[in-house]
Amino acid sequence: TSDALRREIERCDAFAGCLLTHSLSGGTGSGLGSRIVERIRDEYPLAHLASIAVAPYWTGESPLQQYNNLLCIDRLYKHCDAIILFHNDEILKTLEAAGTTTTTTSALKFGVGDLNRVIASRLSGCFAPLQTEANSTDVRIGQEP
């Protein structure tokens, strides 16, 4: 993993930082995700490092889920410059409000693609401004929606 990251960074003209998207739950999301953040910070201490973390449903499948969340957030807090946190429960409420589903099993009516679409649309508001304006020096300034 670190070799692949190093190769990608070497391909950049000017590496300024990276954005890591991962889950806060499970071994891959919380364990590996926080370890990768730690390694990036150790190897590239001046790089900007941001994490987009997705918290699991409150009624998770593992009793250790909340401990994983807590330990991962602690590591992210120590090593990241910015943390953008999404909660699956809040995303599900957004989908329910947009749709017609009112049952308690609404999580089964929406797929991972639906959840990802909501996250992507919210992130695009931060990272891809809809309008730009030129100031007196012709430098483009983005405006978030």
FENQUI-V961431 format. One record per residue. PSI is psi as a letter, one per 20 degrees, with the letter a starting at -180 (none if undefined). Layout:
# FENQUI-V961431
psi=<PSI | PSI>
This chain:
# FENQUI-V961431
psi=<g | h | g | g | g | g | g | h | h | h | i | q | g | o | p | h | a | r | p | p | p | r | q | i | q | r | h | g | g | g | g | h | g | h | h | g | g | g | g | g | h | g | h | m | h | i | q | p | o | q | p | o | p | o | q | r | q | h | m | r | i | p | i | j | g | h | g | g | g | g | h | g | h | g | h | g | h | h | i | q | h | q | p | o | p | q | p | h | g | h | g | h | h | g | g | h | h | h | a | j | p | j | r | i | k | h | h | i | i | q | r | h | h | g | g | h | g | g | g | h | h | h | h | h | h | h | i | n | q | h | q | q | q | p | a | h | j | k | p | p | p | q | p | q | none>
